[in-house]
Amino acid sequence: MTRPGGPMAAGGPESKPRSFWPSIKRVVAQLGSYRGLMTVTLSSIVGSVILLAVAPRVLGHATDLVFNGVIGRMLPAGQSKDQVVAGLRDRGDDTFADMVSSMDVTPGVGVDFGDVGRVLLITLVMYIVASGLAWLAAYLLNIIVVDTIRDLRAKVEEKVHRLPLRYYDTMPRGELLSRVTNDLDNLSQSMQQTISQFVNSVLTVVALLVMMIWISPLLALIAVATVPLAVIATAVIAKRSKPHFSAQWASTGALNAQVEEAFTGHELVTAFGRQREIEATFDERNEKLYQSSWRAQFISGVIMPTIMFLGNLNYVAVAVVGGLRVASGSLSLGEVQAFIQYSRQFTQPLTQIGSMINLMQSGVASAERIFDILDAEEQIPDAEHPKTPAVDHGLIEFDDVSFRYVEDKPLIENLTLTARPGHMVAIVGPTGAGKTTLVNLIMRFYDVDSGTIRVDGVDSAEMTRDDLRERTGMVLQDSWLFGGTIYDNIAYGDPSASRDEVLEAARMSHVDHFVRTLPDGYDTVLDDEGGGVSAGERQLITIARAFLARPTILILDEATSSVDTRTELLIQKAMANLRTDRTSFVIAHRLSTVRDADVIVVMENGHIVEQGNHEELLAARGAYCRLYESQFTGAIEAG
């Protein structure tokens, strides 16, 4: 049965934009395991913000000391401030008189540099402590984010193992890899660059607003007049950029899937001369990624210049009104200086928030794709109180089993079959008849829609999957090897096996012969594609792995299709020894491999149309006979 999807399936699940804030809340919820560190981090940020907010006011006091000293030096000594002010008013210089009356001056006395130095020292200490707290917050946040991403990566890894095979049938490998690598890395970078800065910016805005209102409510009103405009502009621009960020990461996953599939199937692509088609598909998806990325970055990039422009307008207004207030004596020069610093600092965090929007949008888009995996429907859990067969003989019984991959397309209907211990059950039939599906149901890669599959008298649905699969060894048509030595690949079948047992399994499966011809023997290192050995030799290694596991139930799905006829006969003889008190299922198109089977099951359209041994089925002149004659008689006639 050909399952939906496949290694060359195009595209993948679309990443649909969802609500921004619910996703943000869910990302923040991932930090819940580190409440203690987060409390210290936030406290450090608060302390840093408060010190940075108060420091300009203290520094303004130093400016007042200098300015008061300069003005005091200009005034006649020996008079009180009131006398000087009265004299200025008598001369008609009311503006200067108002300014002097609001100042803390002593006529004839200049700058007290000792007081100025003390104020500057206090300011310096405040800035140093604020910087230290900011560094501590950044250090702790880095620990929190890295640990959180590690935990999230572990959750994704665990989730991947709980997902049903059906999920992987509809998810291209490149798309899945992109989500668990690229998207997790992007989320990590976004969190590291935005959380601390965002909290710092918000608290800074609040603290500076308080300080500005304290100095002058009028100037504070002018300073915040542009904030609603900045917020509206940011919201409008961010809303337009969000779909493009989601499209960017969806396109990234689709492109990764296409590249991974093209590289994996490079030989196939080359053999059929489809390079231009692959290149055209790549160009199309690459262009789609380029367009979505360009739009996302361009639109979100408008936020920061917009806020900076509004901030500059704000700065001009504060400077003009502040100068008039100093001239009228309503504010001191130090207060206006501090306020101008605050107004510049006030727009800076707003600008930072604007510049972070694109990172936040990108991070949220990646987070949503990760949450798609975490929210995916899991396979049916094992029974709460699992059962274990009292014996371990390998009796397999299909009792009125029905199953379908797609709800409205029946595949296996009302199938009943018994495979007895020690028997070799061969399953044959045309492509799509349901042969591989049958063994997938035995392994519980899929759960039956109705009916029961019993293993030594126990419903397999009431057993744990681990218990069931420990009793089962499976060799597929597509050999699977991992990067490592040949010895390690064989020993994977039973990590506790001794070296002698591994070598015995290799001899039984005829791996030993060709391995000894290699320069490094069993220490020959293979990559995950099995480079360095032929397809048939890779298959022999996987068969040796199954031999080493010595399972109760052995499943060979076209396992000998890649080996020559002589080796196939040798493997069959070795399997005869292995089958003692064990049940074997062999799926084969080459009927020469199943002549010695105890039972041959012929399937068509999900139903068993015939079963019996080789001689009985030939004598019946039914479906098996037609298959046999099409392979052998036709070949003889053609010769």
LOGUKOL-849712 format. One line per 5 residues: for each residue x, y, z of C-alpha. Coordinates in steps of 0.2 Angstrom, whole numbers. Example, Ala and Ser with C-alpha at 12.3 -4.5 7.8 and 13.67 -1.06 7.14 Angstrom:
2
62,-22,39  68,-5,36
//
This chain:
639
0,0,0  7,17,-5  4,29,10  -1,47,7  14,59,5
31,51,2  49,57,0  45,67,-15  29,75,-9  28,93,-13
24,107,-1  18,105,17  6,111,30  2,129,27  7,140,42
-8,151,45  -6,167,55  -15,166,72  -18,179,85  -1,188,91
-4,190,109  -10,172,113  6,166,105  16,178,115  8,172,131
11,154,127  30,158,123  31,167,140  23,153,149  38,142,143
48,152,155  37,147,170  50,134,176  63,148,180  52,159,191
66,162,203  79,167,190  65,178,181  62,187,198  80,191,200
81,196,182  66,208,183  72,215,199  89,219,191  80,227,177
69,237,188  84,243,198  94,248,183  79,257,176  76,267,192
95,272,193  95,277,175  79,287,177  85,297,193  103,300,187
99,314,174  89,323,188  105,322,199  116,327,185  104,342,182
108,347,200  126,348,195  122,359,181  112,370,192  127,372,204
138,377,190  125,389,182  120,396,199  139,399,203  141,408,186
126,419,189  131,423,207  148,428,202  140,441,190  129,449,204
136,462,216  144,455,232  137,461,249  119,461,244  106,449,247
97,440,233  81,449,237  90,466,236  98,461,219  81,455,212
73,472,218  87,482,210  84,472,193  65,476,194  69,494,197
79,495,181  65,486,171  74,469,169  60,459,175  64,443,165
82,442,172  74,446,190  62,432,188  76,420,183  87,425,198
73,424,210  70,406,206  88,402,208  98,396,223  112,410,221
123,420,233  128,436,225  146,438,223  149,419,226  156,408,211
155,389,208  158,377,222  167,364,213  168,353,228  149,351,228
149,349,209  162,335,211  152,326,224  136,327,213  146,320,198
153,306,209  136,301,215  130,301,196  145,291,191  141,278,204
123,277,199  127,274,181  140,260,186  128,251,197  114,253,184
126,245,171  131,231,183  112,227,186  109,228,167  123,215,164
117,204,178  100,204,170  107,200,153  117,186,160  103,178,169
91,180,154  103,172,143  103,157,155  84,157,156  82,157,137
95,144,133  88,132,146  70,136,140  75,132,122  83,116,128
68,111,137  57,116,122  68,106,111  67,91,122  48,93,122
48,93,103  59,78,103  48,68,115  32,74,105  40,68,89
41,50,96  23,51,102  16,56,85  8,43,74  15,37,58
0,45,49  8,62,54  24,59,45  15,53,30  8,70,28
24,80,33  39,81,22  55,77,31  63,94,26  48,104,33
49,94,50  67,97,51  65,115,47  53,117,62  64,108,75
80,116,69  78,133,60  62,138,69  69,134,87  85,143,83
75,158,77  64,158,92  79,157,103  87,172,95  71,182,96
69,178,114  87,183,118  86,199,109  68,205,114  63,199,131
76,209,141  75,224,130  56,224,129  54,224,148  68,237,150
60,248,137  42,247,145  49,250,162  60,264,156  45,273,148
35,272,164  50,278,175  54,292,163  36,298,162  35,299,181
51,309,181  45,321,168  28,324,176  38,327,192  48,341,184
35,349,173  18,342,169  17,354,154  33,348,146  28,330,150
11,333,140  21,339,125  33,324,126  20,311,126  9,320,113
18,310,100  16,293,109  -2,289,102  4,293,85  19,281,87
8,267,94  -5,268,80  9,268,67  18,253,75  1,244,77
-4,247,59  13,242,52  15,227,63  -2,220,58  3,222,39
20,213,42  13,198,52  6,188,38  22,190,28  33,184,43
22,168,44  23,166,25  42,168,26  44,154,38  32,143,29
41,146,13  58,142,22  51,125,28  44,121,10  61,126,2
70,115,15  59,101,11  61,102,-7  80,104,-6  82,89,6
71,78,-5  80,83,-21  97,79,-12  91,63,-5  84,57,-22
98,65,-32  102,49,-41  84,46,-46  82,64,-52  98,62,-62
93,45,-69  76,53,-76  84,69,-82  72,80,-70  86,92,-65
78,106,-74  61,103,-66  69,102,-49  78,118,-52  62,126,-58
53,121,-42  68,127,-32  68,144,-41  49,146,-38  50,142,-20
66,152,-18  57,167,-26  42,165,-15  53,165,1  62,180,-6
46,190,-9  39,185,8  55,189,17  57,206,7  40,211,11
41,206,30  58,216,32  53,231,22  36,234,30  43,231,48
58,241,44  47,256,42  43,256,60  59,263,67  61,278,55
43,283,59  46,283,78  62,292,76  54,306,65  41,308,78
54,308,92  63,322,83  48,333,82  45,330,101  63,335,105
61,352,95  45,356,105  53,352,122  68,362,118  59,378,113
46,377,127  59,372,140  70,387,135  55,399,138  51,391,155
69,394,160  69,412,154  53,415,164  60,407,180  47,393,180
61,380,178  80,379,182  92,376,168  97,359,176  78,354,176
77,358,158  93,349,154  87,334,164  70,335,155  78,335,137
88,320,142  72,312,148  63,316,132  77,309,121  78,293,132
59,293,132  59,291,113  73,279,113  64,264,121  49,267,110
61,266,95  68,250,102  51,243,104  48,247,86  64,240,80
60,224,90  43,221,82  50,213,67  60,201,78  45,198,89
34,195,73  47,183,66  49,174,83  31,172,85  29,165,68
42,152,72  34,148,89  17,145,81  25,132,69  34,124,84
17,124,94  9,116,78  20,100,82  17,101,101  -2,102,98
-3,88,85  -14,74,89  -4,60,97  -5,41,94  -18,32,105
-9,30,122  -5,12,128  -18,4,139  -18,10,157  -16,-7,163
-7,-17,149  -7,-35,147  7,-46,143  6,-63,134  9,-78,146
19,-87,133  31,-80,119  28,-91,104  22,-79,91  4,-84,88
-4,-70,77  -22,-70,74  -32,-57,64  -50,-57,69  -62,-48,57
-49,-33,55  -54,-18,45  -43,-3,41  -42,12,30  -29,26,28
-42,38,21  -59,38,29  -69,36,13  -57,24,4  -58,6,12
-42,-4,11  -43,-19,22  -61,-26,26  -66,-40,37  -49,-49,36
-47,-65,46  -30,-74,47  -20,-85,59  -1,-86,58  5,-101,69
22,-102,79  36,-108,69  27,-105,52  33,-94,38  18,-84,31
21,-77,14  10,-62,9  9,-59,-10  -2,-49,-21  -2,-34,-33
4,-17,-28  -8,-8,-17  -17,-25,-11  -13,-21,7  2,-32,10
13,-19,19  -2,-12,28  -5,-29,36  12,-29,44  11,-11,49
-5,-16,59  5,-30,67  18,-18,73  4,-5,78  12,8,67
-7,11,64  -22,5,75  -36,-5,67  -52,3,64  -62,-12,69
-58,-30,74  -44,-37,84  -26,-43,82  -20,-55,95  -2,-60,100
-1,-76,109  -20,-74,114  -18,-56,120  -26,-41,110  -11,-31,104
-21,-15,108  -20,-20,126  -1,-22,126  11,-8,127  19,-4,110
37,-7,118  32,-24,123  24,-28,106  39,-22,96  52,-30,107
44,-46,101  46,-41,83  60,-39,71  57,-30,55  68,-28,39
61,-16,26  64,-15,8  73,2,10  88,-2,21  91,10,36
109,12,42  115,26,54  132,34,54  144,22,62  154,6,60
147,-10,52  148,-18,69  138,-4,78  125,-5,65  123,-24,68
124,-23,87  110,-10,86  98,-25,86  104,-30,104  115,-18,112
118,-31,126  125,-44,114  143,-50,115  155,-48,101  154,-67,97
135,-65,96  136,-51,84  149,-60,73  137,-75,73  123,-65,67
134,-58,54  139,-76,48  121,-82,48  116,-67,37  131,-69,26
138,-52,30  154,-59,37  160,-64,20  160,-47,12  165,-38,28
182,-47,29  186,-41,11  185,-23,17  202,-15,24  194,-10,41
183,-25,42  169,-23,55  177,-6,60  172,1,42  163,17,45
147,20,36  138,36,33  119,37,36  116,33,18  127,17,19
140,24,7  155,12,4  144,-4,2  132,-9,-11  113,-9,-9
113,-28,-7  126,-27,6  117,-14,16  102,-25,16  112,-39,23
118,-28,37  100,-24,42  95,-43,41  110,-47,52  103,-34,64
86,-43,65  95,-59,67  104,-53,82  88,-47,90  81,-65,88
63,-59,89  48,-70,92  40,-62,76  50,-59,61  44,-47,47
53,-46,30  46,-33,19  54,-37,2  70,-39,12  79,-49,-1
74,-39,-16  92,-31,-16  102,-47,-15  107,-59,-29  98,-76,-31
112,-86,-23  113,-75,-7  94,-75,-6  94,-94,-5  108,-94,8
97,-81,18  82,-93,17  92,-107,24  98,-96,38  80,-91,41
74,-109,42  86,-111,58  80,-94,65  61,-98,63  61,-112,76
46,-108,88  45,-91,79  33,-83,67  39,-76,51  29,-64,39
37,-62,22  31,-49,9  37,-53,-8  34,-49,-26  47,-62,-32
37,-78,-29  53,-88,-30  57,-82,-12  40,-89,-5  40,-107,-12
45,-115,5  32,-104,15  21,-114,26  6,-103,22  5,-91,7
-8,-78,8  -14,-70,-8  -21,-52,-6  -31,-42,-18  -40,-25,-13
-37,-28,5  -45,-45,6  -37,-63,7  -43,-71,-9  -32,-87,-7
-21,-96,6  -12,-112,6  6,-119,2  14,-117,-15  8,-134,-22
-10,-132,-16  -11,-114,-23  -4,-119,-40  -16,-134,-41  -31,-122,-37
-27,-112,-53  -32,-96,-45  -25,-79,-42  -8,-86,-35  -6,-97,-51
-9,-82,-62  4,-72,-53  17,-87,-53  14,-90,-72  16,-71,-76
33,-72,-68  40,-88,-74  30,-95,-88  30,-78,-97  49,-76,-94
52,-93,-102  41,-89,-117  50,-72,-119  66,-81,-119
//
